[in-house]
Each structure stands twice: as structure tokens, then as C-alpha cells.
Amino acid sequence: MMRRYINLYLPLLALLLFSCQTDYAELPAYNGKKQLQAVIETPAGSNHKLVYSRKKKEFVNDKDADMDRVIDFLPYPANFGFIPSTEIDRNGKGLEILVLSERLETGAVAEVVPVGLIQLETAGELQHIVVAVPARPSERRIDATNYVALSKEYPAVKTILQNWFANYNPAARTSFVCWRDEKFADKEIQRWMKL
């Protein structure tokens, strides 16, 4: 009798669990405290590029010629992800963000403060990546909350990031264009936000 109930309710339970799955892309860009949020896809220190599948509502390995994409270079120097509720570009991505902090796991939603934006050119197209630090001072290892402080106190961070992005995937032909300040980053976030 118990087995019959289990067989009857197991599919219903599975459906309920699946329907409760978080849709990270639809989280608000700003939380209730008006703090910018970042969804982490690829943790700092990883060579395995993960992306959020909006269709499956889960994090999956990025593919390159039907193979899991592995970065054959130094691992990601910071946590890489996207800002939720931002428009999707032609590659299916929202506005990208790099969080300068200790390693955050895939699926973590972090409250952050933008400190700048790095502009790259990949295969002739301009790419913007917001650079941010944790909103909570106790979680920061880079103690800068704006572009001037980042530039003055941590100039090597900027050099490392621009060199890493220009070299981590030679096939992409990515080149560094310039750095922009936190005001430019804020405007870019507003431009990408869904209305």
C-alpha cells in the first residue's frame, strides 16, 4: 500500500521540485536594499567555463565544438557571471560581471558595488564587463569602491585583468580597448536593464 502511494506521488513531488527551481536570469538586477546583484557562473580559480542556461534553468558547461569548454590558460582571476534582469545579447548572455573577491560558488548571488568596466573587442565586436567588489566591506579583499581607488591602490589588478582577457582565448582574437569608471558602468547597467 505504501509503495503505491510513493509511486503515485513521486512524479508530483518531482514536478513541484522542478517548478520551484530558481530562474537566475529573472532575479532583479537590484535587490530590495537597492544593491546590485551578480549571479556567479564561473568561480574564481576555475578553468571550466560554466554558463547559465535560461532554457534549462541550470548551470551547464559552456561548449566549444560540442566539447566542454576548458580554458587552456591561467584560471579565471575572479568570479565571472552576469547581472540578472539584463537584456540578452545575440550570444544569449546578459551583461557580464567580474566580482573581485574570494571564490564564490556557481549559483551564488552576490551583492556588489561596481568599481569600473573593462571594454574589450572580440572578433570586431565591443564587449563590456562590469568589474565589482562585494558590497559588504568584510567580504572585500580589494578595498576599493570606485574607479579612482581601484586605479590608485590596485593598478596591477587592472593590468592583470586586461592581459588575462586579451590572452585567455587566442582563437577569439580579443583585445583590450579601455577602462571606464563606475559612473559609466552604472549607465551601462541601466542601458541593459529590461524595462
Salt bridges, closest charged atoms under 4 A:
GLU26 OE2 - LYS194 NZ 3.10
ASP62 OD2 - ARG69 NH1 3.15
ASP68 OD1 - LYS63 NZ 2.49
GLU96 OE2 - LYS93 NZ 3.28
GLU102 OE2 - ARG141 NE 2.94
GLU105 OE2 - ARG103 NE 3.15
GLU111 OE2 - LYS33 NZ 3.09
GLU111 OE1 - ARG136 NH2 3.66
GLU125 OE2 - ARG90 NH2 2.59
GLU139 OE2 - ARG136 NH1 3.37
ASP143 OD1 - ARG140 NH1 3.89
GLU188 OE2 - HIS128 ND1 2.71
GLU188 OE2 - ARG191 NH2 2.60
